[in-house]
Amino acid sequence: MTPGLAGFVVFGDDAPAWTEVIAEVQAALDQGFVVVPDRGGAAGGAARRTWFDTFDWRLYRAGLILEYVAARRGGELRLTSAHPSHSADSAPEAWEITQPVSGWQSSRPQLPPGLPDGPVADRVAGLVWPRALLPAVTVSSTATVSRLLNEDGKTVARLLIEQPHLAASQRAALPPRLTITEVRGYPGQARRAARIVALTRGVLPASETVFIDALHAVGRRPGDYTNKVDAPITATMIAAEAAAIIMLRLLDIIEANVTGVLHDTDTEFLHDLRVAVRRTRSALKLFGDALTLPAAGRARLTDDDVARFAAEFKWVGDLTTPTRDLDVHLLGFEETAQTLRAAKPDDLEPFRGYLAQRRVKEFRALARGLRSPRFTQLVQDWRAALTKIAKSKRTGKGAATGRSGQPQPRPADTAITLAADRTRRAFNKVVKRGTAITPASPHESLHDLRKRCKELRYALEFFAPLHDPAEYGKVVGDLKRLQDCLGEFQDNEVQIDEIRTLATAMLAAGEAPAVTLLAMGEVTAGLASHQAAARADFERRFAAFAGADGQRRMSVLLGGGGER
Amino acid sequence: MRIYATYNIKGGVGKTTTAVNLAYLAAAESGLRAVLWDLDPQGAASFMFRVKPKVKGGGKALIRGSRSLDDAIKGTDFDNLDLIPADFTYRNMDLLLDSAGGGGSASAAPGGKPARKLSKLLAPLAAEYDAVFLDCPPSISLVSENVLHAADVIVVPLIPTTLSVRTLDQLTEFVSGFNGHRPDVLAFFSMVDRRKKLHREITDNLSSERAEVAATTIPALSMIEKMSVERSPVTVFAPRSSAARAYRALWTELRSRGD
């Protein structure tokens, strides 16, 4: 049987209504064909399917859908392109790769190294690493197939009726799906059958797959998590409100990742949580004062509140550092081991063991912190404070009123002016610090510049919805290349320092064979060489970003910003 | 892709029933992606699968390549099994093959270009199918020569008579003269009536004496004749019948020899 030519979904309030519509479809098809059950067809019967993706939807964003289809013995992984070919003429042709698997536990996260070898694993492992594949939703369904016969008794099309329902606790029924499938060489007959189905009352063309319908039924949608800020702010919004909305969005990201961190599902939950905390701290530094601006009718924070929250988020940031640093070492371990020339990769194994052991200890401390009343209170208080500011409307003194009667903020208090002012300040700091750096400058000056660049990058990202996308892309592109150079410089230095510290600790603990210390020495030599290369590249990168052209681009961005 | 051709110079020996049942077994029981090309203008195999014996543009379009074989393929009622229907214009296929190969006495020489046209037409199917079954018309002609050159295995149904042995000898001798690719030949006795002494003697003797004769025999059974009434492989409408068992055994023997 060829893939579905046309898919339909039955609409109606409940199962009896659906049954009625299906009976009408069958009666309508009976007028044009002889309809008989297809008992031997491969497409019929019961099926249980679980869709998998990473927490940040890496497969879906790459246009892929991964499902596990359970069978009596073993099961099958199916990887398909996310664009069914019948959805639009211009859509790329749909394809599917399958891989039989046994012992697959569809309720558990699967880390890429644990995927069974095969074509599906080959295709997805690199794409999702180091993230785990998580079960998104499970659907059980029963399907029946009918053959549509012509006057010779020949099957010329098939009708597939699929009745899906959510598995596990929900057990909710989803609308039935009807699919007309073509028999090769009889496209006209399948089109005729599809027209008959389409004209039946209670039937609509299926615009979404079962997967999407099932996600919606559990209150989710594909791509419902991203670590991008993408806050819903507008240019004319009151500055305090925009600031609160940005910080609420960052808080959403922090909270979304806590469970994944505590379950240690994969390393990127902690990474995303940590980045969102760092962004929150930068946001407080860049425009925390906007939350304190006095205005009648609007909730606000005091300077002390802002300082307290900043200190608490620093505590969270510090809490995450040791585990993340160890994750970075462990994630890059294979690659590092492959770069060894004099030492053998196996020489580093005791180092890996030591790192893993340290991580267990550090992770315990991290988990304790994230489960503590202090963290819970911080998150609650921060959300409550931001929500009040974001929801309060400015009225009375200091507020102008527009034609519509809606309060209008003064231009100086709007999101766009806040964005321009704070981004300009951050940029000026970068230019000033960077220009002062000479080949003789100490490493600390580059580290400091890296922090200023991060702040600037965050300022740009926070207010991205207010900027012209093309100009924004140019500025961020140059900044990103400068940041990569500075990151390479500092990360290598930090790693060298850490390896030295770890080597000392391993030696003290009697867990450092000589070959391991030699190999660790070789690793640090390699890192030092990369660091030197990054340092040599700095002047060129900085000039590209902060030279005359770069300054002009920034002026255009901040001067010509308008609401999108 | 493996190409099986059911061939005999004589008609009415069970070529079509064999092609239809083996193709079905290949698809349904061995899980192969199979296609059957009904080359006989009488269209018996097409009839069995309830497909109209009609190809757009006729045999001419297929042989000349103005229409690809792919376009002519029809899905049967069974998963993994497709059919290229017969067309009444196939009765002129000899002429078409000869002219497509350039015609003339040189090209029409045994094993020449026109004799290999079918091989060329079938080659693109390898991307889509694991097994091709060719149901040939009863004749000695350029069509049969094409089939013999294209096939990996020639499946020859024989009626247990003395003359049939001669037919087999002629075929094996002809095939052994091929340059390059030579198909395997597997003959089997068809329409065997064990009540007849001659049938018993010939089938027993030849099966043991000749390597190219299968141990499996297909009996003369009314269930096989019923295929044209049911318009379906016997392995479908009577899967546990002795006829179905016999075809299953033949398919198993065929695969064990060649695959």
Chai-1 contact restraints between the chains, C-beta under 6 A:
chainA,res_idxA,chainB,res_idxB,connection_type,confidence,min_distance_angstrom,max_distance_angstrom,comment,restraint_id
A,A42,B,D79,contact,1.0,0.0,6.0,A-B,restraint_1
A,D152,B,R50,contact,1.0,0.0,6.0,A-B,restraint_2
A,G153,B,R50,contact,1.0,0.0,6.0,A-B,restraint_3
A,K154,B,R50,contact,1.0,0.0,6.0,A-B,restraint_4
A,T155,B,D77,contact,1.0,0.0,6.0,A-B,restraint_5
A,V183,B,G75,contact,1.0,0.0,6.0,A-B,restraint_6
A,R184,B,I73,contact,1.0,0.0,6.0,A-B,restraint_7
A,R184,B,G75,contact,1.0,0.0,6.0,A-B,restraint_8
A,G185,B,I73,contact,1.0,0.0,6.0,A-B,restraint_9
A,G185,B,K74,contact,1.0,0.0,6.0,A-B,restraint_10
A,G185,B,G75,contact,1.0,0.0,6.0,A-B,restraint_11
